[in-house]
Amino acid sequence: MTYCVGMKLDKGLVLMSDTRTNSGVDNISVFRKMFTWQIPGERIITLMTAGNLATTQAVISQLEERTKEPDERGNILLKSPTMFQVATEIGKLMRNIIGERQEANGTRGRGRFTASIIVAGQIKGMEPRLFMVYPEGNFIEASLDTPFFQIGETKYGRPIIIRGYDRQMSLEDGVKLLMVSFDSTLKANLSVGLPLDLQVIERDTYEAGHQHRVAHDDSYFQVISTGWGDALKNAFHSLPDYSFYREDD
């Protein structure tokens, strides 16, 4: 399992992913799930992946190969004129790869090779955009009503983001919010694990202004984890006590 989040703010995009991949409690590996391509001053595009590892690696490998093609029509990431077209072509590629794998293994229509991808970035002269691409190749875009996307093990960290999100918050506060969301997920599910990959794309910079790998000994993440746990305990104890003899009974 995995956990990846892409969040859109007025000031830009904040992205975070874990790196754990496992096939049982005794077979745990670390694989990067965040991948970035950029032309400084012109565009930056970042993908985060979840699902069948062989499928997502095939998608990333083919995208990387296409960036080296002389034919600009095949260069999805670096030559597509809009982020919408980037998401469209990535969706087509993933659908085709999944279909080929299912056909070859006699599992057509079943979910063994499924995957999902968060696509984030900005092309010069346009708004930062955030998409979630489904295994079928279709996708949705972040909006005012849906300003963030999660893939993988989403349920434990979602309530944190819903309660804390503010589109006008600083990029630093966006990072802090995702740190808390990931800490809650790590505490609840062993299939999500450190290290974490963090990237911040500030509006109109067309580059990853901040990238960081959160390892087990990361001092800030440890402070966040301990502080959030203490804050929850304090908030709980500050609530009114329940009484078995309430006046409204």
C-alpha positions as CSV (number, residue, x, y, z in Angstrom):
1,M,0.0,0.0,0.0
2,T,1.0,3.6,-0.2
3,Y,-0.1,7.1,0.7
4,C,0.3,10.2,-1.6
5,V,-1.3,13.6,-1.3
6,G,-1.4,16.5,-3.7
7,M,-2.8,19.8,-2.3
8,K,-3.5,23.0,-4.2
9,L,-3.2,26.3,-2.5
10,D,-3.5,29.9,-3.7
11,K,0.3,30.1,-3.4
12,G,1.1,26.9,-5.2
13,L,1.2,23.1,-4.8
14,V,2.3,20.9,-1.9
15,L,3.0,17.3,-2.6
16,M,4.0,14.4,-0.4
17,S,4.4,10.6,-0.8
18,D,5.6,7.7,1.2
19,T,8.0,5.1,-0.2
20,R,6.9,1.8,1.3
21,T,6.0,-1.1,-1.0
22,N,5.2,-4.5,0.6
23,S,4.0,-8.0,-0.4
24,G,3.5,-9.1,3.2
25,V,4.9,-8.3,6.6
26,D,8.2,-9.9,5.8
27,N,8.8,-8.5,2.4
28,I,9.0,-4.7,2.7
29,S,10.9,-2.5,0.2
30,V,11.5,1.2,-0.4
31,F,10.6,2.6,-3.8
32,R,10.3,6.3,-4.9
33,K,6.7,7.2,-5.9
34,M,7.3,10.9,-6.7
35,F,8.8,11.8,-10.2
36,T,9.5,15.2,-11.6
37,W,10.3,16.6,-15.0
38,Q,11.0,20.3,-15.6
39,I,12.2,22.9,-18.0
40,P,13.4,25.8,-15.8
41,G,11.4,28.9,-16.3
42,E,8.9,27.1,-18.6
43,R,7.2,24.2,-16.9
44,I,7.4,21.6,-14.1
45,I,5.4,18.4,-13.9
46,T,5.3,16.0,-11.0
47,L,3.7,12.6,-10.8
48,M,2.9,10.5,-7.7
49,T,1.9,6.9,-8.2
50,A,0.0,4.2,-6.3
51,G,-1.1,0.7,-7.1
52,N,0.6,-2.2,-8.8
53,L,4.3,-1.4,-8.8
54,A,5.1,-3.1,-12.1
55,T,2.4,-1.1,-13.7
56,T,3.4,2.3,-12.3
57,Q,7.1,1.7,-13.1
58,A,6.1,0.8,-16.7
59,V,4.2,4.1,-17.0
60,I,7.1,6.2,-15.6
61,S,9.6,4.4,-17.7
62,Q,7.7,5.0,-20.9
63,L,7.2,8.6,-20.0
64,E,10.9,9.0,-19.4
65,E,11.7,7.4,-22.7
66,R,9.4,9.7,-24.5
67,T,11.2,12.7,-23.2
68,K,14.2,11.5,-25.2
69,E,12.3,11.1,-28.5
70,P,13.1,13.6,-31.3
71,D,9.4,13.5,-32.4
72,E,7.7,16.2,-30.3
73,R,4.3,14.6,-30.6
74,G,5.5,11.7,-28.4
75,N,7.0,14.0,-25.8
76,I,4.0,14.2,-23.5
77,L,5.6,15.8,-20.5
78,L,7.9,18.4,-22.1
79,K,6.0,19.4,-25.2
80,S,2.2,19.2,-24.4
81,P,0.9,22.8,-24.5
82,T,-1.4,22.4,-21.4
83,M,-1.6,20.4,-18.2
84,F,-4.9,19.1,-19.3
85,Q,-3.3,17.5,-22.3
86,V,-0.6,16.1,-20.1
87,A,-3.2,14.4,-17.9
88,T,-5.1,13.1,-21.0
89,E,-2.0,11.5,-22.5
90,I,-0.9,10.0,-19.2
91,G,-4.4,8.5,-18.8
92,K,-4.3,6.9,-22.2
93,L,-0.8,5.5,-21.6
94,M,-1.8,4.0,-18.2
95,R,-5.0,2.5,-19.6
96,N,-3.1,0.9,-22.5
97,I,-0.4,-0.6,-20.2
98,I,-3.0,-2.0,-17.8
99,G,-5.0,-3.4,-20.7
100,E,-1.9,-5.1,-22.1
101,R,-0.9,-6.6,-18.8
102,Q,-4.4,-7.9,-18.1
103,E,-4.7,-9.3,-21.6
104,A,-1.4,-11.1,-21.3
105,N,-2.3,-12.6,-17.9
106,G,-5.9,-13.5,-18.7
107,T,-7.3,-11.1,-16.1
108,R,-9.0,-8.7,-18.5
109,G,-11.4,-6.4,-16.6
110,R,-10.1,-7.4,-13.2
111,G,-8.0,-5.2,-10.9
112,R,-4.8,-7.0,-10.4
113,F,-2.7,-4.5,-12.4
114,T,-4.5,-1.4,-11.6
115,A,-2.9,1.9,-10.5
116,S,-3.7,5.6,-10.0
117,I,-1.6,8.7,-10.5
118,I,-1.7,12.2,-9.2
119,V,-0.5,14.7,-11.8
120,A,0.6,18.2,-10.6
121,G,2.4,21.1,-12.2
122,Q,2.4,24.4,-14.0
123,I,3.2,25.5,-17.5
124,K,4.2,29.1,-18.1
125,G,1.3,31.5,-18.7
126,M,-1.2,29.1,-17.1
127,E,-2.5,28.3,-13.6
128,P,-1.0,25.5,-11.4
129,R,-3.1,22.4,-11.9
130,L,-3.7,19.2,-10.1
131,F,-5.3,16.0,-11.5
132,M,-6.1,12.5,-10.3
133,V,-5.9,9.9,-13.1
134,Y,-7.8,6.6,-12.6
135,P,-6.9,3.2,-13.9
136,E,-9.5,3.5,-16.7
137,G,-7.6,6.5,-18.0
138,N,-10.1,9.1,-17.1
139,F,-9.3,11.8,-14.6
140,I,-10.7,14.7,-12.5
141,E,-9.1,18.1,-11.7
142,A,-8.8,19.8,-8.3
143,S,-11.2,22.6,-7.7
144,L,-12.4,24.9,-5.0
145,D,-14.7,22.1,-3.8
146,T,-12.0,19.4,-4.1
147,P,-8.7,21.2,-3.5
148,F,-6.6,18.1,-2.7
149,F,-6.3,14.5,-3.9
150,Q,-5.1,11.4,-2.1
151,I,-4.2,8.0,-3.5
152,G,-3.4,4.8,-1.6
153,E,-4.3,4.5,2.1
154,T,-6.4,7.6,2.3
155,K,-8.8,7.2,5.1
156,Y,-6.6,7.9,8.1
157,G,-5.1,11.2,6.9
158,R,-8.1,12.6,5.2
159,P,-10.0,14.0,8.3
160,I,-6.8,16.0,9.3
161,I,-6.7,17.7,5.9
162,I,-10.4,18.4,5.8
163,R,-10.4,20.1,9.2
164,G,-7.1,22.0,8.7
165,Y,-7.1,23.0,5.0
166,D,-7.4,26.7,4.0
167,R,-6.6,27.6,0.4
168,Q,-5.0,30.9,1.6
169,M,-2.6,29.2,4.0
170,S,1.1,29.6,3.5
171,L,3.1,26.9,1.7
172,E,4.9,26.2,5.0
173,D,1.5,25.6,6.8
174,G,0.6,23.3,3.9
175,V,3.7,21.3,4.5
176,K,2.9,21.1,8.2
177,L,-0.7,20.0,7.5
178,L,0.5,17.2,5.3
179,M,3.1,16.2,7.9
180,V,0.3,15.7,10.4
181,S,-1.8,13.8,7.9
182,F,1.1,11.4,7.2
183,D,1.9,11.0,10.9
184,S,-1.7,9.9,11.6
185,T,-1.6,7.5,8.7
186,L,1.8,6.0,9.7
187,K,0.5,5.5,13.3
188,A,-2.6,3.7,12.0
189,N,-1.3,1.6,9.1
190,L,1.9,-0.4,8.8
191,S,1.7,-0.6,5.0
192,V,2.6,3.1,4.8
193,G,6.1,4.0,6.0
194,L,9.1,6.4,6.1
195,P,10.9,7.8,4.4
196,L,8.6,10.4,2.9
197,D,9.2,12.6,-0.2
198,L,8.1,16.2,0.0
199,Q,8.0,18.8,-2.8
200,V,6.7,22.4,-2.9
201,I,5.9,24.1,-6.2
202,E,5.4,27.8,-5.7
203,R,3.1,29.6,-8.1
204,D,4.8,31.0,-11.3
205,T,8.3,29.7,-10.4
206,Y,8.1,26.6,-12.7
207,E,10.4,24.7,-10.5
208,A,10.5,22.6,-7.3
209,G,11.4,25.4,-4.9
210,H,11.7,22.9,-2.0
211,Q,12.4,19.2,-2.0
212,H,13.1,17.1,1.0
213,R,13.2,13.5,2.0
214,V,11.8,12.9,5.5
215,A,13.8,10.1,7.0
216,H,13.4,8.3,10.3
217,D,15.7,10.7,12.1
218,D,14.1,13.9,10.7
219,S,13.9,16.3,13.7
220,Y,11.0,18.4,12.4
221,F,8.8,15.3,11.7
222,Q,9.6,14.0,15.2
223,V,8.5,17.3,16.7
224,I,5.3,17.2,14.6
225,S,4.5,13.7,15.6
226,T,5.1,14.2,19.3
227,G,3.4,17.6,19.4
228,W,0.3,16.4,17.5
229,G,-0.1,13.5,19.9
230,D,0.2,15.8,22.9
231,A,-2.2,18.3,21.4
232,L,-4.8,15.6,20.8
233,K,-4.6,14.5,24.4
234,N,-4.9,18.0,25.7
235,A,-7.8,18.7,23.4
236,F,-9.5,15.6,24.6
237,H,-9.1,16.5,28.3
238,S,-10.3,20.0,27.7
239,L,-13.7,18.8,26.5
240,P,-16.6,18.7,29.0
241,D,-16.8,15.5,31.0
242,Y,-19.6,13.2,30.3
243,S,-22.1,12.5,33.2
244,F,-24.3,9.5,33.7
245,Y,-26.8,11.9,35.4
246,R,-27.4,14.6,32.8
247,E,-30.1,17.2,33.2
248,D,-31.6,16.5,29.8
249,D,-32.3,12.8,30.7
